[in-house]
């Protein structure tokens, strides 16, 4: 289980989930409908940025868009990312 910490920011809330010293996930919740997550990859691999954007359709349904971004890395790092 990660250790969870929460901090108020100008735009919402930042969640820091610490699993170990080299495995820390940072989530920025920007209200009302955005979440930006920085996910640690395997040691030596670049971190992955995930953006989640929610847009209401009506009173009961929502579109959810996910964007994954990974800075340039080795071909092996990209293969490992695609495998997960």
C-alpha positions in Angstrom: 0.0 0.0 0.0 1.4 3.4 -0.9 1.7 6.2 1.6 -0.7 8.9 0.5 -0.2 12.7 0.9 -2.5 15.4 -0.3 -1.8 19.1 -0.9 -4.1 21.9 -2.0 -2.8 23.8 -5.1 -4.1 26.9 -6.9 -6.0 24.7 -9.4 -7.0 21.7 -7.2 -5.3 18.9 -5.3 -2.0 17.2 -5.6 -1.8 13.5 -4.5 1.6 11.9 -3.9 1.6 8.1 -3.6 4.9 6.8 -2.3 5.5 3.1 -2.6 9.3 3.2 -2.3 12.0 5.8 -2.7 12.2 5.2 -6.4 8.4 4.6 -6.9 6.5 7.8 -6.3 3.4 8.6 -8.3 2.2 12.2 -8.5 -1.4 13.1 -9.5 -2.6 16.7 -10.0 -6.3 16.9 -9.9 -7.4 20.1 -11.7 -11.1 20.8 -11.1 -13.6 20.3 -12.5 -12.5 17.7 -15.0 -8.7 17.1 -15.4 -6.2 14.7 -13.8 -2.5 14.7 -14.7 -0.5 11.7 -13.4 3.3 11.2 -13.5 4.0 7.5 -13.3 7.5 6.1 -12.6 8.6 3.4 -15.1 11.2 0.7 -14.6 14.6 1.9 -13.2 16.4 3.7 -16.0 13.3 4.2 -18.1 11.7 7.6 -18.6 8.7 8.5 -16.6 5.2 8.4 -18.2 2.8 11.3 -18.2 -0.9 10.5 -18.3 -3.6 13.1 -18.8 -7.2 12.2 -18.1 -9.9 14.6 -19.2 -13.6 14.1 -18.5 -16.3 15.8 -20.4 -20.0 15.4 -19.5 -22.4 14.1 -22.2 -25.6 14.4 -20.2 -26.7 14.0 -16.5 -25.7 10.3 -16.5 -22.9 9.9 -19.0 -19.3 11.2 -19.4 -16.6 10.9 -22.0 -13.2 10.1 -20.6 -10.1 10.9 -22.7 -6.7 9.5 -21.8 -3.4 10.7 -23.3 -0.2 8.9 -22.6 3.1 10.7 -23.2 6.6 9.3 -22.7 9.8 11.3 -23.4 12.4 9.8 -25.7 14.0 6.7 -24.4 15.5 3.5 -25.6 13.6 1.2 -28.0 13.5 -1.3 -25.1 11.8 1.3 -22.9 9.1 1.9 -25.5 8.5 -1.9 -25.9 8.1 -2.3 -22.2 5.6 0.6 -22.1 3.5 -0.8 -24.9 3.5 -4.2 -23.2 1.7 -2.8 -20.1 
